[in-house]
Amino acid sequence: MNTRRHFLQLAAAGGVLASPLAAFAEARQFAPRPGDWRTFELTTRVDVNLSQGATRVWLPIPTVDTDWQRPLESSFATNGKATRTTDGREGTGILQADFDASITQPYVELTTRVQTRNRAVDWSRRTPVAMDSESRAYWLAPTSLIPTDGIVRETALKAVGDARGDEEKVRRIYDWVVGNAWREPTVRGCGAGDVKTMLETGNLGGKCADINALFVGLCRAAGVPARDVYGVRLAPSAFGYKALSGNSASLKGAQHCRAEVFLQAHGWVAMDPADVAKVMREETPTWIKTVSDPLVAPVYKALYGGWEGNWVGFNTAHDVELPGARMGKLGFLMYPIAEDQQGRFDSYAPDDFKYQITAKEIQA
């Protein structure tokens, strides 16, 4: 658990050497700012070629509607029966497609248009934002993968120390997560997001669903409303970071969840410590182990309060109950899901499951 705790300390003391690409990195910038909207057409196609018997498929539909994202129209094609539905809890958008046993090659294709833009909080503007008690309780509540008691609460209290205000608590938690968790490329998919197991084992290596869930859990345990936002990268980063880019022609594996916290002076604010870890581990052949590195520093700064609009958020749901599912709840819905009479397909194996995700930007 202490594997990387010293990185931030060393960075502050100037005790870690810059990466081999430091000279190049000095010219790099990462500073997303709210501006023009971008329109994307996102297409997900599933061909369940190995299905046995009656088959059912669920696809996430972007339903996050905020000042940084606008969901537009959706359409679909299938040789089964498809209906648009929700999880019945948060209104999470889902396309459900049903195929009877006579359909030997089930397919469904979902096309959605969505508008996105960069996001960044203006820390100098402080306008109190109210959250009703019911919503506050909801965004502080534990989930199956993110408990808020026991070791999670103990860790949160240690991380925040003597901090009192919500902004100071979140700053300390963000730095704690960046300083202790790390990107582990061998983890399948986006990870399981099992915060309790991560802390109990001391293995804080993972991917976005692990690292950002850890951040969300610690914030909730410290009394700050927080949530994950599950989605997918759509396009290359405008700032040249390959680790923060999506290949529009093939977005298999481009799923990415982010985080938000609710601050009394700013409302919902963007956070993404997982992408800081990704840049440190994967942007260069050498694992960068300090946030003071000129390649990492602008990302570390900007992702505390902002993110780039080359990504779409599907939903913020935990413990998702898929309509008609036989195999129980999902910890989160970010991937295509399918079941047949043999059980649930492995969504982390897109070539076996046979799904393809693509995006194209629609120019105004």
Phi and psi in degrees as a GROMACS rama.xvg file:
@    title "Ramachandran Plot"
@    xaxis  label "Phi"
@    yaxis  label "Psi"
@TYPE xy
-93.7976  6.59393  ASN-2
-50.0739  -42.4241  THR-3
-120.853  8.92509  ARG-4
-59.8026  -29.9304  ARG-5
-77.2644  -8.78936  HIS-6
-62.5228  -48.0589  PHE-7
-66.1937  -37.2914  LEU-8
-62.8227  -45.5535  GLN-9
-65.0579  -37.9153  LEU-10
-61.6309  -43.8904  ALA-11
-64.8634  -32.1596  ALA-12
-88.8146  -2.00673  ALA-13
71.5674  27.4251  GLY-14
-94.9117  1.67191  GLY-15
-116.22  133.127  VAL-16
-69.425  147.192  LEU-17
-68.7742  162.473  ALA-18
-69.2038  164.177  SER-19
-60.0522  -21.7995  PRO-20
-98.5902  20.9887  LEU-21
-58.5012  -39.9032  ALA-22
-61.2145  -41.7035  ALA-23
-69.3976  -39.6255  PHE-24
-65.8881  -25.3736  ALA-25
-59.0891  -25.2345  GLU-26
-88.6008  -6.58478  ALA-27
-78.936  146.171  ARG-28
-128.753  150.403  GLN-29
-148.77  95.4399  PHE-30
-144.258  70.6701  ALA-31
-60.947  136.518  PRO-32
-133.676  141.557  ARG-33
-55.4073  137.04  PRO-34
-161.171  -136.604  GLY-35
-67.6328  150.242  ASP-36
-79.0986  145.127  TRP-37
-113.885  141.236  ARG-38
-110.29  128.092  THR-39
-122.694  147.776  PHE-40
-110.981  115.565  GLU-41
-106.584  125.752  LEU-42
-122.802  127.922  THR-43
-119.867  123.576  THR-44
-120.551  131.545  ARG-45
-119.108  127.697  VAL-46
-120.458  106.431  ASP-47
-90.4833  75.1172  VAL-48
-70.4664  -23.2041  ASN-49
-102.636  20.5103  LEU-50
-70.522  149.213  SER-51
-126.625  116.352  GLN-52
76.4246  -162.946  GLY-53
-59.9554  139.225  ALA-54
-131.499  145.86  THR-55
-133.425  137.556  ARG-56
-125.617  140.375  VAL-57
-124.856  130.996  TRP-58
-122.103  135.144  LEU-59
-72.0129  136.719  PRO-60
-110.504  130.789  ILE-61
-59.4359  120.285  PRO-62
-124.583  -0.168028  THR-63
-68.1399  121.399  VAL-64
-128.109  104.76  ASP-65
-143.43  -169.532  THR-66
-79.4404  1.16569  ASP-67
-121.247  -1.62143  TRP-68
-151.971  139.221  GLN-69
-128.71  110.501  ARG-70
-73.391  137.025  PRO-71
-112.287  -145.653  LEU-72
-78.3077  154.538  GLU-73
-128.697  149.345  SER-74
-143.021  163.801  SER-75
-149.457  159.488  PHE-76
-135.366  142.3  ALA-77
-164.238  158.578  THR-78
-101.57  15.4217  ASN-79
-117.897  -152.711  GLY-80
-114.644  118.275  LYS-81
-116.753  141.36  ALA-82
-139.191  147.289  THR-83
-88.9224  130.169  ARG-84
-143.216  -171.893  THR-85
-138.442  174.673  THR-86
-78.889  -8.54556  ASP-87
78.4451  4.5003  GLY-88
-121.627  -59.6989  ARG-89
-106.087  -2.29962  GLU-90
79.482  22.4147  GLY-91
-58.5258  124.843  THR-92
-71.5405  130.1  GLY-93
-139.302  133.626  ILE-94
-98.4695  120.281  LEU-95
-107.9  127.349  GLN-96
-121.213  129.11  ALA-97
-114.291  137.225  ASP-98
-130.727  128.495  PHE-99
-81.728  171.543  ASP-100
-63.8707  -19.0943  ALA-101
-75.934  -15.4965  SER-102
-87.5303  110.158  ILE-103
-83.5996  -24.2642  THR-104
-130.253  74.7936  GLN-105
-64.2175  138.662  PRO-106
-145.036  153.049  TYR-107
-147.476  139.076  VAL-108
-129.596  123.598  GLU-109
-112.536  128.761  LEU-110
-121.865  126.361  THR-111
-131.421  137.191  THR-112
-101.039  141.464  ARG-113
-149.464  147.197  VAL-114
-109.34  137.667  GLN-115
-133.734  162.754  THR-116
-155.444  164.341  ARG-117
-61.4095  158.292  ASN-118
-137.32  135.05  ARG-119
-160.783  130.035  ALA-120
-78.3738  144.606  VAL-121
-94.2971  100.006  ASP-122
-66.3735  -19.8044  TRP-123
-78.3522  -17.3382  SER-124
-100.338  120.337  ARG-125
-120.88  105.134  ARG-126
-123.698  108.246  THR-127
-52.0376  132.141  PRO-128
-121.259  127.391  VAL-129
-89.0657  145.971  ALA-130
-126.698  128.041  MET-131
-67.3322  159.121  ASP-132
-62.9368  -34.8044  SER-133
-66.447  -45.3839  GLU-134
-65.138  -41.2028  SER-135
-61.0922  -44.0239  ARG-136
-61.812  -38.76  ALA-137
-64.6293  -44.0465  TYR-138
-85.2771  2.69185  TRP-139
-106.872  -8.87992  LEU-140
-72.9638  150.495  ALA-141
-73.3111  158.571  PRO-142
-123.71  178.561  THR-143
-62.753  -32.474  SER-144
-100.654  -13.703  LEU-145
-127.961  79.2565  ILE-146
-71.1936  162.383  PRO-147
-122.916  9.39037  THR-148
-113.273  -170.049  ASP-149
56.4712  -133.199  GLY-150
-66.5461  -26.4186  ILE-151
-67.8683  -46.571  VAL-152
-66.7486  -40.9023  ARG-153
-59.4531  -43.5806  GLU-154
-66.7224  -40.832  THR-155
-61.6611  -43.5971  ALA-156
-65.0421  -37.53  LEU-157
-67.0004  -39.8133  LYS-158
-66.309  -42.5268  ALA-159
-82.0923  -22.734  VAL-160
55.849  -126.026  GLY-161
-92.7529  12.9266  ASP-162
-62.7616  142.944  ALA-163
-116.217  -52.0344  ARG-164
-73.2569  158.282  GLY-165
-64.8664  -35.9859  ASP-166
-66.6512  -39.7563  GLU-167
-68.1439  -38.0514  GLU-168
-62.528  -46.5963  LYS-169
-65.6817  -39.9489  VAL-170
-58.5944  -43.6213  ARG-171
-69.6592  -37.0914  ARG-172
-68.1301  -42.7309  ILE-173
-57.0093  -48.1981  TYR-174
-66.4729  -35.4154  ASP-175
-64.3938  -45.0739  TRP-176
-65.7275  -46.6688  VAL-177
-60.9297  -35.9413  VAL-178
-82.2003  -15.9986  GLY-179
-117.997  -32.6254  ASN-180
-89.3268  159.835  ALA-181
-147.207  154.672  TRP-182
-71.4699  125.657  ARG-183
-116.515  102.011  GLU-184
-61.4596  -22.1678  PRO-185
-79.5008  -10.4135  THR-186
-66.4286  136.035  VAL-187
-74.0381  142.444  ARG-188
57.1793  -135.029  GLY-189
-99.5664  6.24531  CYS-190
94.7634  171.525  GLY-191
-90.8115  -26.3137  ALA-192
73.7773  26.3295  GLY-193
-87.9615  90.1158  ASP-194
-65.5153  -43.4398  VAL-195
-60.3994  -45.5034  LYS-196
-63.7555  -40.547  THR-197
-56.2683  -48.3294  MET-198
-72.5218  -37.4565  LEU-199
-68.2292  -36.7615  GLU-200
-84.3279  -17.8692  THR-201
76.8938  5.70127  GLY-202
-94.2959  96.257  ASN-203
-98.5849  18.9818  LEU-204
-83.7024  135.523  GLY-205
-176.74  -160.812  GLY-206
-121.367  -162.256  LYS-207
-61.5144  -41.0045  CYS-208
-68.7503  -19.6944  ALA-209
-85.3649  -54.4291  ASP-210
-69.9523  -42.8026  ILE-211
-74.1756  -29.3552  ASN-212
-65.378  -38.1272  ALA-213
-60.6729  -45.4697  LEU-214
-60.2233  -47.5211  PHE-215
-62.1152  -44.4429  VAL-216
-62.3729  -42.0667  GLY-217
-66.9604  -39.2578  LEU-218
-62.6917  -46.9502  CYS-219
-61.651  -42.6774  ARG-220
-65.2933  -25.0871  ALA-221
-90.1946  3.18764  ALA-222
90.3071  15.5596  GLY-223
-110.465  119.037  VAL-224
-56.1874  135.802  PRO-225
-153.489  160.751  ALA-226
-158.423  154.523  ARG-227
-86.295  150.073  ASP-228
-122.787  116.727  VAL-229
-98.3026  131.061  TYR-230
-163.4  -150.148  GLY-231
-151.605  142.744  VAL-232
-73.5965  142.342  ARG-233
-108.715  -28.9633  LEU-234
-156.293  168.123  ALA-235
-61.1336  152.509  PRO-236
-70.1063  136.133  SER-237
-70.5533  -10.3869  ALA-238
-102.889  6.89742  PHE-239
84.9335  6.74376  GLY-240
-84.1455  115.11  TYR-241
-70.3558  -31.6106  LYS-242
-68.0771  -19.3367  ALA-243
-108.459  23.5111  LEU-244
-115.675  157.482  SER-245
-118.743  145.483  GLY-246
-92.8961  102.832  ASN-247
-54.5168  -29.4403  SER-248
-73.9689  -21.2601  ALA-249
-155.836  105.65  SER-250
-102.359  17.6421  LEU-251
-60.6003  126.298  LYS-252
84.8916  1.85696  GLY-253
-92.037  3.9491  ALA-254
-57.816  140.129  GLN-255
-153.914  130.414  HIS-256
-103.167  148.126  CYS-257
-121.854  -175.927  ARG-258
-134.477  156.855  ALA-259
-136.969  148.067  GLU-260
-125.864  150.41  VAL-261
-101.146  116.066  PHE-262
-109.883  137.081  LEU-263
-60.2598  -29.4702  GLN-264
-94.693  -2.95387  ALA-265
-139.619  -10.8979  HIS-266
77.6017  -150.868  GLY-267
-72.6821  128.27  TRP-268
-123.931  138.579  VAL-269
-73.7475  143.553  ALA-270
-146.723  148.008  MET-271
-157.727  68.5112  ASP-272
-62.2077  -25.6219  PRO-273
-63.8361  -36.5361  ALA-274
-73.9092  -26.5875  ASP-275
-62.2848  -46.6753  VAL-276
-62.4699  -35.6687  ALA-277
-67.2662  -43.082  LYS-278
-62.6213  -41.4993  VAL-279
-61.7691  -37.9244  MET-280
-91.2436  -32.6662  ARG-281
-122.777  -8.30435  GLU-282
-70.196  -30.709  GLU-283
-128.593  162.682  THR-284
-61.2411  -24.6562  PRO-285
-97.4699  131.343  THR-286
-67.3387  114.142  TRP-287
-81.8526  127.483  ILE-288
-117.916  29.6802  LYS-289
-152.598  139.658  THR-290
-76.4639  -9.08374  VAL-291
-79.7713  -11.2849  SER-292
-56.444  134.551  ASP-293
-62.9635  -17.5296  PRO-294
-78.8577  -32.8224  LEU-295
-91.1589  -37.0087  VAL-296
-51.4476  -46.2665  ALA-297
-67.7106  -30.567  PRO-298
-70.6758  -45.8664  VAL-299
-56.8408  -41.1458  TYR-300
-71.0464  -48.1241  LYS-301
-71.8139  -33.7852  ALA-302
-78.747  -1.69018  LEU-303
-94.1032  84.5113  TYR-304
114.609  -0.64544  GLY-305
-160.317  173.286  GLY-306
-161.864  167.548  TRP-307
-89.2434  143.866  GLU-308
-84.9626  30.3983  GLY-309
-95.596  32.8028  ASN-310
-147.357  147.126  TRP-311
-120.146  137.62  VAL-312
-94.7597  128.025  GLY-313
-80.3833  -52.2539  PHE-314
-164.936  175.588  ASN-315
-121.888  23.3731  THR-316
-87.1905  137.865  ALA-317
-113.304  159.702  HIS-318
50.1764  57.9095  ASP-319
-79.6699  126.973  VAL-320
-100.392  104.146  GLU-321
-74.118  132.104  LEU-322
-59.1032  125.324  PRO-323
77.6769  6.3307  GLY-324
-71.7356  146.2  ALA-325
-98.9288  -17.5536  ARG-326
-104.987  15.0224  MET-327
90.9923  179.1  GLY-328
-71.778  157.088  LYS-329
-100.045  145.898  LEU-330
-63.3668  -34.8945  GLY-331
-161.472  160.846  PHE-332
-117.339  102.844  LEU-333
-133.664  -13.5857  MET-334
-120.361  157.83  TYR-335
-59.8166  142.227  PRO-336
-126.012  140.789  ILE-337
-145.627  148.399  ALA-338
-134.979  145.499  GLU-339
-130.834  -166.614  ASP-340
-67.3977  -15.1425  GLN-341
-86.259  -14.9303  GLN-342
130.435  -156.331  GLY-343
-95.4643  136.377  ARG-344
-72.3946  159.81  PHE-345
-85.6077  104.459  ASP-346
-69.0473  -16.5346  SER-347
-85.7411  4.33788  TYR-348
-121.81  75.8491  ALA-349
-62.8741  -26.6934  PRO-350
-75.2176  -35.5197  ASP-351
-75.2937  -43.4664  ASP-352
-71.6319  -24.8041  PHE-353
67.4441  66.7428  LYS-354
-131.962  153.312  TYR-355
-135.835  135.201  GLN-356
-123.319  129.99  ILE-357
-135.328  162.365  THR-358
-144.775  151.039  ALA-359
-140.367  143.67  LYS-360
-87.6992  134.165  GLU-361
-98.0647  115.633  ILE-362
-78.9306  139.866  GLN-363
